[in-house]
Amino acid sequence: MSGAERHHNNCGVWHGYSAYQPHNLVRVLTIFKVAYNYCLSDAKGQTLAMKLGLAKGVVALEDILYFQG
């Protein structure tokens, strides 16, 4: 079961790491989208953002996760 799906059971168990609120899921997917486009490079060492001319180099994941702006 993915994080986007809700599972209702009779036990009433709630897991704090689950994305039950839509805005939390949007935040996680936005971070994933940015990391995929700017951090993950192909065999030639280029990211999707570099291929589109949006970035000059590979961005470290820490720079995205801990961005202060």
URFEN-V676031 format. One record per residue. N is the residue number from 0. RES is the residue in three letters. PHI is phi in whole degrees, -180 to 180 (* if undefined). Layout:
n->[N N]
res->[RES RES]
phi->[PHI PHI]
//
This chain:
n->[0 1 2 3 4 5 6 7 8 9 10 11 12 13 14 15 16 17 18 19 20 21 22 23 24 25 26 27 28 29 30 31 32 33 34 35 36 37 38 39 40 41 42 43 44 45 46 47 48 49 50 51 52 53 54 55 56 57 58 59 60 61 62 63 64 65 66 67 68]
res->[MET SER GLY ALA GLU ARG HIS HIS ASN ASN CYS GLY VAL TRP HIS GLY TYR SER ALA TYR GLN PRO HIS ASN LEU VAL ARG VAL LEU THR ILE PHE LYS VAL ALA TYR ASN TYR CYS LEU SER ASP ALA LYS GLY GLN THR LEU ALA MET LYS LEU GLY LEU ALA LYS GLY VAL VAL ALA LEU GLU ASP ILE LEU TYR PHE GLN GLY]
phi->[* -83 -68 -80 -94 -104 -121 -103 -134 -81 -78 74 -81 -122 -102 -64 -88 -81 -89 -81 -96 -57 -67 -69 -66 -62 -63 -64 -68 -66 -62 -62 -63 -66 -62 -64 -81 -112 -107 -88 -104 -88 -64 -87 87 -110 -91 -63 -66 -67 -65 -89 82 -91 -141 -93 -162 -71 -98 -71 -59 -62 -66 -82 -68 -110 -64 -115 -143]
//
